Amino acid sequence: MGIYRVPLVWQMYGHMDVEAKSLHEAIEYALGPECPLPEGSYVDDSIMVDLIAMECHDEAHSKEFQAYLKKNGGE
């Protein structure tokens, strides 16, 4: 038995109140790097393996990972 580091990604949703001159300006601020992430809720069933990170950063398990993808239909 071994220890495996599995990179995961998931989605969150939340709301943010932004003081701005227009909706466009509010959206630009909300999506920008100076805006902190809001408190959020997990989007059900959104967790998945980060395939790019898995392929790029885990060369030691590359063949095992490719076999897993083939067996599970590329998920």
C-alpha positions as CSV (number, residue, x, y, z in Angstrom):
1,M,0.0,0.0,0.0
2,G,1.3,3.5,-0.9
3,I,0.5,7.1,-0.4
4,Y,-0.7,9.0,-3.5
5,R,-1.1,12.7,-3.9
6,V,-4.2,13.2,-6.1
7,P,-4.7,16.8,-7.4
8,L,-8.3,17.8,-7.2
9,V,-10.5,20.7,-8.5
10,W,-14.0,21.6,-7.5
11,Q,-16.4,24.5,-8.0
12,M,-17.8,27.0,-5.5
13,Y,-20.4,29.6,-5.8
14,G,-21.1,32.7,-3.9
15,H,-22.2,36.4,-4.0
16,M,-20.4,39.6,-3.6
17,D,-21.7,43.1,-3.0
18,V,-19.6,45.6,-5.0
19,E,-19.8,49.3,-4.9
20,A,-19.3,50.6,-8.4
21,K,-20.5,53.1,-11.0
22,S,-21.8,50.4,-13.3
23,L,-22.5,46.7,-13.5
24,H,-19.6,46.4,-15.9
25,E,-17.2,48.0,-13.4
26,A,-18.6,45.8,-10.6
27,I,-18.0,42.7,-12.6
28,E,-14.5,43.8,-13.6
29,Y,-13.6,44.4,-10.0
30,A,-15.2,41.1,-8.8
31,L,-13.2,39.1,-11.4
32,G,-9.9,41.0,-10.8
33,P,-6.9,40.1,-8.7
34,E,-7.5,42.8,-6.1
35,C,-10.9,41.4,-5.1
36,P,-10.8,38.8,-2.3
37,L,-12.8,35.6,-2.9
38,P,-16.2,35.6,-1.3
39,E,-17.5,33.0,1.2
40,G,-19.1,30.3,-0.9
41,S,-20.8,27.0,-1.1
42,Y,-19.6,23.8,-2.7
43,V,-21.3,22.9,-6.0
44,D,-22.6,19.4,-5.6
45,D,-20.8,16.7,-7.5
46,S,-18.2,19.1,-9.0
47,I,-15.1,17.5,-7.5
48,M,-12.8,15.9,-10.1
49,V,-9.2,14.9,-10.7
50,D,-7.1,17.8,-12.2
51,L,-6.1,15.8,-15.2
52,I,-3.5,18.3,-16.4
53,A,-1.7,18.5,-13.1
54,M,-1.9,14.7,-12.8
55,E,-0.3,14.1,-16.2
56,C,2.3,16.9,-15.9
57,H,3.5,16.5,-12.3
58,D,3.3,12.8,-11.5
59,E,5.6,11.1,-13.9
60,A,6.2,8.3,-11.4
61,H,2.6,7.1,-11.8
62,S,2.0,8.1,-15.4
63,K,1.4,4.6,-16.7
64,E,-0.9,3.7,-13.8
65,F,-2.9,6.9,-14.4
66,Q,-3.2,6.3,-18.1
67,A,-4.5,2.8,-17.4
68,Y,-7.1,4.2,-14.9
69,L,-8.3,6.7,-17.5
70,K,-8.6,4.0,-20.1
71,K,-10.6,1.7,-17.7
72,N,-12.9,4.6,-16.6
73,G,-13.6,6.1,-20.0
74,G,-11.3,9.1,-19.7
75,E,-13.0,10.5,-16.6
